[in-house]
Amino acid sequence: MKVLRLAGSSPLIQNNSAFILQQSGYPAKAVPMFKYLQQKYNTGDFNNNLAQCYLSLGDIDEAKKYFRIGLTKDPHSSEMHGALGLILSEEGNLSEALAHISESL
């Protein structure tokens, strides 16, 4: 928290702080930080991190939304293609899931 107070305006530090919250079991607290970063910078990474938070919270629709937005920013992201492919396969959308899983490889 000291680092966040000292250099809190750095997007990298904000991202890392939110990531630590998510990985520590507090994805609901990380969502507002990732949402801010996604809205301000709209990069593939920030969309992916926001989607991963929503996935941790069980909000599949929001996770898919931000994976798809993220893929428009970084269409070659193996991580986002893989995650979206797994979600789609769980939903029974096998043809689209296969396309994303193949792209992740």
Backbone bond lengths (Angstrom), bond angles and torsions (degrees), N, CA, C in turn:
res aa  C-N    CA-C-N  psi(-1)  N-CA   C-N-CA  omega(-1)  CA-C   N-CA-C  phi
1 M - - - 1.441 - - 1.528 110.77 -
2 K 1.347 116.71 -30.57 1.460 119.63 178.27 1.523 110.72 -61.91
3 V 1.320 116.25 -44.42 1.468 120.42 -179.68 1.513 110.28 -63.00
4 L 1.315 116.87 -40.99 1.465 120.76 178.95 1.524 110.90 -62.37
5 R 1.309 117.01 -38.21 1.470 120.24 177.98 1.523 111.52 -68.69
6 L 1.328 116.70 -38.86 1.462 120.39 -177.46 1.521 113.30 -76.29
7 A 1.317 116.51 -39.27 1.470 119.93 -175.61 1.515 110.56 -129.60
8 G 1.324 116.25 38.65 1.460 121.93 -174.46 1.507 115.68 -65.16
9 S 1.320 117.88 -14.89 1.463 118.81 -179.20 1.524 112.29 -84.82
10 S 1.311 117.63 -7.01 1.456 121.47 179.27 1.528 110.34 -77.00
11 P 1.351 118.23 123.20 1.461 119.85 179.13 1.528 112.44 -60.03
12 L 1.323 117.14 -34.32 1.465 120.05 179.19 1.525 111.08 -64.83
13 I 1.309 116.90 -43.38 1.465 120.34 179.56 1.520 110.53 -68.91
14 Q 1.328 117.92 -39.50 1.460 120.79 176.46 1.531 110.06 -61.82
15 N 1.327 116.40 -44.89 1.461 121.14 179.42 1.524 110.52 -61.21
16 N 1.332 116.45 -47.51 1.458 119.72 -178.46 1.521 111.80 -64.49
17 S 1.323 117.03 -37.71 1.468 120.44 177.85 1.524 110.97 -64.54
18 A 1.319 116.63 -44.17 1.464 120.53 178.18 1.526 110.50 -65.04
19 F 1.318 116.61 -39.59 1.468 120.99 179.06 1.528 110.26 -61.91
20 I 1.329 116.76 -42.05 1.464 120.60 177.97 1.530 110.31 -62.91
21 L 1.319 117.21 -41.87 1.466 120.02 176.69 1.521 111.03 -59.34
22 Q 1.328 116.16 -46.46 1.459 120.09 -179.23 1.526 110.75 -61.60
23 Q 1.315 116.47 -48.35 1.459 120.65 -176.79 1.527 112.56 -70.01
24 S 1.319 117.05 -19.61 1.470 121.45 179.18 1.522 112.25 -88.61
25 G 1.312 116.69 3.23 1.457 119.82 177.71 1.509 114.67 97.48
26 Y 1.330 116.96 17.10 1.459 120.97 179.55 1.526 111.67 -123.57
27 P 1.335 117.78 55.87 1.468 118.81 -178.10 1.528 113.01 -63.17
28 A 1.314 118.08 -30.34 1.471 120.09 179.83 1.529 110.86 -65.07
29 K 1.334 117.00 -31.53 1.460 120.24 177.70 1.533 111.37 -78.84
30 A 1.324 116.78 -24.29 1.461 121.23 179.66 1.522 112.04 -80.21
31 V 1.322 117.99 -28.78 1.467 121.50 -176.23 1.523 113.04 -53.75
32 P 1.347 120.13 -49.45 1.473 118.45 -179.01 1.531 113.15 -60.88
33 M 1.320 116.79 -35.47 1.464 119.69 179.15 1.526 110.46 -68.57
34 F 1.333 116.97 -46.40 1.462 119.93 178.53 1.526 110.87 -65.92
35 K 1.326 117.06 -36.49 1.463 120.63 179.35 1.531 109.93 -63.47
36 Y 1.316 117.06 -42.31 1.462 121.60 177.04 1.539 109.95 -60.02
37 L 1.324 116.24 -48.08 1.469 120.27 -179.25 1.522 111.08 -64.27
38 Q 1.322 116.34 -40.26 1.466 120.43 179.56 1.517 110.44 -63.45
39 Q 1.325 117.30 -43.32 1.461 120.75 -178.85 1.528 111.82 -69.91
40 K 1.319 116.76 -36.02 1.457 120.21 -177.06 1.533 112.49 -78.77
41 Y 1.344 116.79 -40.80 1.467 119.84 -173.24 1.531 113.63 -113.72
42 N 1.314 117.65 -26.93 1.464 124.44 175.92 1.526 113.37 47.68
43 T 1.321 116.42 51.55 1.463 120.94 176.36 1.523 109.78 -95.58
44 G 1.299 115.56 166.06 1.454 120.22 176.15 1.519 111.74 -59.32
45 D 1.322 116.39 -43.23 1.469 120.38 -178.30 1.525 112.38 -62.90
46 F 1.322 117.24 -44.39 1.467 119.33 -178.75 1.530 110.79 -67.78
47 N 1.332 117.44 -36.77 1.467 120.43 175.89 1.522 110.47 -65.70
48 N 1.328 117.09 -41.52 1.459 121.23 178.56 1.529 110.39 -62.04
49 N 1.320 117.50 -46.35 1.460 120.28 -179.11 1.522 111.71 -63.43
50 L 1.323 116.63 -39.20 1.466 120.35 177.20 1.526 109.89 -65.57
51 A 1.319 116.91 -43.88 1.463 120.63 178.25 1.524 111.00 -60.92
52 Q 1.333 117.15 -41.63 1.468 120.65 179.31 1.532 110.90 -62.74
53 C 1.332 117.07 -37.39 1.466 120.47 176.69 1.525 110.70 -62.93
54 Y 1.320 115.27 -47.70 1.464 118.46 179.36 1.531 110.63 -61.87
55 L 1.311 116.78 -37.27 1.460 120.44 177.46 1.529 109.87 -62.62
56 S 1.332 117.36 -42.35 1.471 121.56 177.08 1.518 112.30 -60.94
57 L 1.329 115.05 -32.02 1.471 120.07 -179.84 1.530 112.48 -85.01
58 G 1.334 116.82 -5.65 1.455 120.94 -179.52 1.516 114.16 83.57
59 D 1.323 117.81 10.97 1.462 121.89 179.01 1.532 108.45 -92.13
60 I 1.313 115.12 82.82 1.463 122.55 -173.20 1.523 111.98 -64.20
61 D 1.319 117.65 -40.22 1.463 120.07 -178.85 1.527 112.02 -62.09
62 E 1.332 116.74 -44.10 1.468 120.10 178.06 1.530 110.37 -67.66
63 A 1.311 117.12 -38.07 1.466 120.29 177.96 1.529 110.36 -60.72
64 K 1.327 116.24 -47.57 1.476 119.60 178.50 1.519 111.16 -60.55
65 K 1.314 116.21 -42.23 1.466 121.07 -179.38 1.531 110.58 -56.71
66 Y 1.334 116.68 -49.06 1.463 119.11 -176.06 1.532 112.57 -77.98
67 F 1.334 118.08 -26.88 1.472 118.51 171.36 1.526 109.45 -64.12
68 R 1.326 116.42 -42.68 1.478 119.75 179.95 1.533 111.59 -65.31
69 I 1.333 116.72 -42.39 1.474 119.41 176.96 1.525 109.34 -62.80
70 G 1.310 115.99 -44.31 1.458 120.32 179.69 1.517 112.51 -59.79
71 L 1.319 116.38 -37.52 1.469 119.68 179.69 1.527 112.28 -69.99
72 T 1.329 117.64 -22.78 1.467 118.25 174.19 1.525 110.37 -72.32
73 K 1.340 116.39 -26.96 1.469 121.42 178.64 1.523 112.00 -86.27
74 D 1.321 116.58 -33.78 1.469 122.75 -178.43 1.527 108.43 -138.45
75 P 1.342 117.19 79.64 1.457 120.71 -172.80 1.534 115.10 -67.33
76 H 1.305 117.79 -8.85 1.460 120.82 -179.12 1.524 112.76 -107.17
77 S 1.331 117.40 14.72 1.463 120.93 -178.68 1.523 110.77 -70.50
78 S 1.310 115.00 109.73 1.460 120.77 178.58 1.528 111.10 -61.86
79 E 1.324 116.16 -40.21 1.462 120.93 -178.29 1.530 111.88 -62.68
80 M 1.328 116.63 -46.08 1.471 119.24 -178.72 1.529 111.34 -70.68
81 H 1.336 117.26 -40.52 1.471 119.14 177.45 1.529 110.36 -61.67
82 G 1.335 116.36 -43.65 1.465 119.77 -179.58 1.511 112.56 -63.10
83 A 1.328 116.55 -45.95 1.472 120.45 -179.46 1.523 111.28 -64.27
84 L 1.325 116.44 -45.60 1.465 119.70 179.41 1.523 110.46 -64.17
85 G 1.325 116.80 -39.51 1.468 120.33 177.55 1.514 112.37 -60.89
86 L 1.319 117.35 -41.53 1.466 120.32 178.89 1.524 111.61 -66.28
87 I 1.331 116.46 -41.17 1.469 119.89 177.65 1.524 110.04 -61.44
88 L 1.332 116.10 -47.69 1.461 120.04 -178.07 1.526 111.83 -64.26
89 S 1.326 117.21 -35.48 1.469 119.01 178.78 1.526 110.43 -67.71
90 E 1.347 116.71 -37.86 1.465 120.21 176.44 1.526 111.64 -63.03
91 E 1.329 115.79 -31.51 1.466 120.78 179.52 1.529 112.12 -82.23
92 G 1.323 116.91 -6.89 1.458 120.37 179.90 1.513 114.55 89.92
93 N 1.319 117.53 5.26 1.466 122.22 178.59 1.529 108.09 -88.23
94 L 1.330 115.08 72.11 1.457 120.66 -169.52 1.520 114.44 -69.22
95 S 1.326 118.44 -34.78 1.468 118.69 -178.34 1.524 111.03 -67.73
96 E 1.334 117.40 -44.63 1.461 119.19 178.35 1.531 110.51 -70.59
97 A 1.326 116.63 -36.18 1.458 120.54 177.83 1.525 110.70 -60.78
98 L 1.306 116.24 -44.90 1.466 120.56 -179.81 1.523 111.24 -61.61
99 A 1.322 116.79 -39.48 1.470 120.36 178.85 1.525 110.75 -62.16
100 H 1.329 116.73 -43.14 1.467 120.08 -179.75 1.525 111.46 -70.67
101 I 1.315 116.54 -41.21 1.467 119.40 179.33 1.520 110.56 -64.78
102 S 1.327 116.21 -41.68 1.469 119.52 176.72 1.514 110.89 -61.46
103 E 1.317 117.23 -41.43 1.467 121.46 179.75 1.534 110.76 -65.72
104 S 1.308 116.66 -30.13 1.471 119.77 -179.36 1.516 112.45 -70.52
105 L 1.319 115.15 -21.37 1.466 119.05 -179.33 1.499 109.17 -82.59
